[in-house]
Amino acid sequence: MPATTLSKTAAHDPRVFDLDQLSLRELNQALHNLAPGSNETAWEVLNPKGSHSVAVGVDQPVAIDVRGSVGYYCGGMNSGSTITVHGSAGPGVGENMMSGSITIKGDASQYAGATGKGGLLVIEGNASSRCGISMKGIDIVVHGNIGHMSAFMAQSGNLVVLGDAGDALGDSIYEARLFVRGKVDSLGADCIAKEMRTEHLELLQGLLDRAGVTGVKPSEFKRYGSARTLYNFNIDNADAY
Amino acid sequence: MCGIVGLFLKDKSLEPQLGAMLSQMLISLSDRGPDSAGIAIYGAPSKNEAKITIQSAKPDRDFRGLEAELAKAIGTPVTIAVKSTHAVVRTTPAKIDEARETIQALRPDIRIMGAGDVVEIYKEVGLPEAVVDRFDVRKMTGTHGIGHTRMATESAVTTMGAHPFSTGADQCLVHNGSLSNHNNVRRELIREGMSFETENDTEVAAAYLSSQMAHGKNLGEALEGTLSDLDGFFTFVVGTKNGFGVVRDPIACKPAVMAETDQYVAFGSEYRALTKLPGIDNARVWEPEPATVYFWEH
């Protein structure tokens, strides 16, 4: 497709990419070509139709609205952009996000926010298994439920779940904080319920505010985290590894 | 990887489009598996007719004259419709087992893809689009069907290693994943009297389900059994004469998305496979839960 089919209008109008007309590579290359301070701060992606790797590796503070559902790895490695998916997301949404935010209006598939180092991932529907696996500083807020093995080996950051959590939550967790409002099917190895102190209530209120959650109080949540018994190898714990 | 799809129609007006819809779904997942592809279509039942889908690497040699020889040998009229390397043999239901044995005696190099009252199975090495074109799948009508595009892990890239696998009348299965206890389960099933065409893990899963259903279980109960008796990674999509089922192992690494409307139930390894289905924007779309059996019957 020739580049002239790009709709390029005034700076305040979004730059529209129709993935029925243009390739995913053209979209991502255009996003990667953004220079610091670019006036093209609003982007709209049409007809994603489950495409993989939509808006991966964006490193400028632009807003990207994706109209439809995406496949694997949407917004991976995001650094500073604000991505909204008006649909559902496939596996690995926001994988290794550094900063910025990603909002999924529908559901997210497995390993949402995996290994994320920073930024905010909001899932307004449900997330499936392994949500926040190996998270390293990202904040994740899920309005619905999360699946099994979520926050596996989570190292830092916060996972907030307004609904329920599946089996083996927080297995082998390090220092991430997990806040769950509903029931937890089971806790993984070395993950325990912890006291909700004032600083946690304040932290949680801040996360709910950032995620646009209203009508829900921090006191409705339970906090889970590491019992810190698996940090150093102890032969008595061999069965837990 | 591998990509799997399934489509179970509720609305009869879509039946003429089943082949086209399923073909498009499978082609959309081509990059999940370039090795081989296959499709099973459940057509309209006929009281006087059952079918065997056969395959030969040398169709010119093996299919020539087979119709007359087979009819003479079993004493009943037979029709054979050749499609590239495959052919569909039709005869009276009462003669179907005899026809199957006779075909293998007359033409030892012919492989049986599957048999039953309604199912036809086409599978070959190559990309989904090539396989769909070769067998003219887009023009096929039917009530439900399943398809697979393969990235081989557990056995060789051959026609017989392609999915779907069929191990019982009108039963077939496609699989994304790999089984780790298939050798043990195969030995147990052989002891029960089942026979196997390949070393493939998925054929064992298909035979396991056939065995369970032969022991009186329904499709849902048979699928439930996979959760305790099969070890490994799997998302299975299964077809029977009038049913369609899905199950994922408890770890559920292998992706799966489903959609349901008043017109159909559809399965895809990814949402990409579902995007061109009618009314998808308003369908109920969900990820099937781990260790949970889903099935529908007409």
Contacts between the chains, C-beta under 8 A, distances in Angstrom:
chain1	res1	chain2	res2	distance
A	49	B	271	7.9
A	49	B	272	6.5
A	49	B	275	4.1
A	50	B	270	5.8
A	50	B	271	3.8
A	50	B	272	3.5
A	50	B	273	7.8
A	50	B	274	7.6
A	50	B	275	5.7
A	51	B	272	7.3
A	69	B	271	5.3
A	69	B	275	8.0
A	69	B	285	7.8
A	71	B	270	5.6
A	71	B	271	6.3
A	71	B	272	5.8
A	72	B	270	7.7
A	88	B	271	7.1
A	88	B	285	6.7
A	90	B	255	7.3
A	90	B	270	6.3
A	90	B	271	6.2
A	91	B	255	6.0
A	107	B	286	7.4
A	107	B	287	6.9
A	109	B	255	6.7
A	109	B	257	7.7
A	109	B	287	5.8
A	110	B	252	7.4
A	110	B	253	7.7
A	110	B	255	7.4
A	128	B	252	7.7
A	128	B	287	5.1
A	129	B	251	8.0
A	129	B	252	5.8
A	129	B	290	6.8
A	147	B	252	7.8
A	147	B	289	8.0
A	147	B	290	7.3
A	148	B	250	8.0
A	148	B	252	7.8
A	148	B	290	6.6
